[in-house]
Amino acid sequence: MSRSLDEFARGKLAPMEEAGLRRYLSVTERTDTIEVMRDGRRFISFSCNDYLNLSQHPALKQAAIEATRKWGVGSGASRLVTGNHPLLPELERRLAAMKGTEDAVVMGSGFLTNSGVIPSLMSSRDLVLADELAHACIMVGSRLTRGAEHRFKHNDLDHLEYLLKAHRGDHPRCLIVTDGVFSMDGDLAPVHELAALAKKHDAWLMTDDAHGIGVVGAGGRGSSFIGGSKAEVPLQMGTLSKAVGGYGGYLCASKPVIDLIKTRCRTLIYSTGLPPGVVAAALKALDVIEGDPEYAARPLKKARRFTRRMGLAEAESPIVPIVLGDTERTMAAQATLADAGYLVIGIRPPTVPDGTARLRLTFTAEHADVDIDALADLIRHKVLAAPETMATGGTAG
């Protein structure tokens, strides 16, 4: 039996290897806010989602150490048993206040949050409309509802309204779900316009702000707060693993919705609660974000310095893709940048659509301007064969 299993695995791996799509894990030691060690070499990383470099912040480290000394390294059980330690309700209170909602619930990860919340709210009789470039965990959660699913063209309000007019009347409930900041393209969802459309058609809007909290919107409050006013988003989801610097996921919503999630969401009910040290670090991260708005704005400023140097459209978030299309060319570009001391990971299908392999660059508060300029010049002169091959933001189609 084990032989047939091994043969099955090899058979699956072989075509991936041939197409350059097999994945490998590389041990990477983060030595400070922007530098890493990999395979015995030191790199300046432009591939980390730690946008505010808070995972290395002394105050967060100290908070985690103190909480671990007091409560231990783990929570001991699921939150509905004995794992709901005192720091978790405090973090939920802080997140709800930051997002302008009545309540919040914290879970084990962003993937667990989306894959658990969506099927907790939607049934086989309902309709889910998701942006075609939404994160994989949104797609997983949508499929788990066993209801009707449709993908609307990326950020295309006209197509979304077409789908609403065609299908909304056939279902008792409808959920519109999208990334607030798209993780592979770095562009923003038109959240205010989506909220208006959802209200018009009696649908619920859910935004995944994994890459928005801490770095976009007024005071780093996320994509629902871009433009100076709060969009009517009843379901604001996000993670604690990017700009917040640690680990975990959350949903901010009304108290009745959060009470339902605590009662019904399987990925919360059947998962061990986050360790106290992780939660303490997240609380300290919120102190930093709320206490220093100028620092929270730095990653976007760094990304815009890069796009100006490259002659590209202005960055909308700390994420800037250079779409090269071909997988082999993309991985060769990654190697070229590595030879120069920069870690910029190539992203290939199926993470992105076929024909849109890319270098995905992320910018953080602590990146030096001199390194940003040098990287831009290197990409322009050694990676890109012609200006028309450059792309940033927008649809990855």
Steps between C-alpha positions, in 0.01 A plus 500: 500500500780744583665422166183599310478817706861590417437428131194725512705782655785465249250496215352828618839662560658412166293729276526780758877465494503510120285813493709675766207496743629269772533674835794478741535632853813704567614556857509877545631671812380855549797675658346847538213708363590461131796260472481122481743209479428224248736225386786671680447831322369832627224675305297817526146365489229660288268202544376520859145596602629645828424847363569691821787270606316448828596134528846631592383787721653489851171597670312216330770250590492611861121480514511145362768397750310640797172338398674167443659513845162573658271267304724249319580428137155373398134561582438133581169443320244648267356834603164346590668261745785658699702679232332840530775664705458860627691667216268375225188703599723806539640458149148459362389819673793689350442365149129587511582854611758539224259373234197687630288193578313372806706187546772275361619140520859379467588166341807292422582647156360697211440180304304350790298819532384518138451128456294491821303824501358482146334155537383599850294781348402355162315176419432285196201722418708818488711694250868596532652750256880528525755706313683270259837593654393459861727295726489121486349471848200706386445252219528209744247658734264569211512139381432371850162676501385259223293788373505686170835662421592752235820693439476860387773652285773662704374825656229516230192659656297471181559125481418459868171686457422286195544187715291648779215580263522155343523289816419693819127437478548122498661485846391610849845637587796636302860564603740717300859428600829653389853579608533859621860505377577230243797296612653430159420825317510753783199691373199599712141387479244780444363436848265800526345422162468131588326593823248715312434221252454246779251726676307555177454126447457397866832315506766476771851625426808329645853636449826317564736766633801274561724738303315817599500524877786713625601645163202643307204715597491773761745412778561156354143391578472319166324509167157588643644836609659619175378840387433650842169328581412148615337276242197298610668160518319273747768228485860623532743210506878518530815344636756566772785354294588782261535860621400395853812284499380180668242235422124446500184615329194700603152607401354835605122530480185568702455324834223265375721390208802440724282309748384278214858440381607402852215250510513362147841548334680165489846644441463690828322233702735216410834688504727574793506865605796722410795490744508784756833630371362542148196690626708725725721590205194585289369731772834679510501525119165680510656747745774573246262532202252724680770703675711584195293555182802639317690176555199299378503708179865423421461167311271661241739794464788257440298312235418827326867598496566174313219547247614856429855379441368228269264731312200290601152592614499620859485216754171465687645281776840367615470222239638557148500222238726489196305268270734313265250239382729203440586278798854420386577866438361595839714247687807612303425858605478387862847345465640817342380711791630243749846521341492871580396438862123557479239242598201552269289187465350402165130411518379233257174325411281376658549779756443744214320437169683330214713742301534751787805373689661791676749644740300606806673781687395613846619816670536556871546795731869427554613459138775751420438735207843416357408130483165577340664711231771240435243221466289705260801575282603134500155385391481763228842427354551127555159337536269679261581451134263777391292764680172352375559182702462691825173490691383597844163482673168453324377177356739208471321358200 
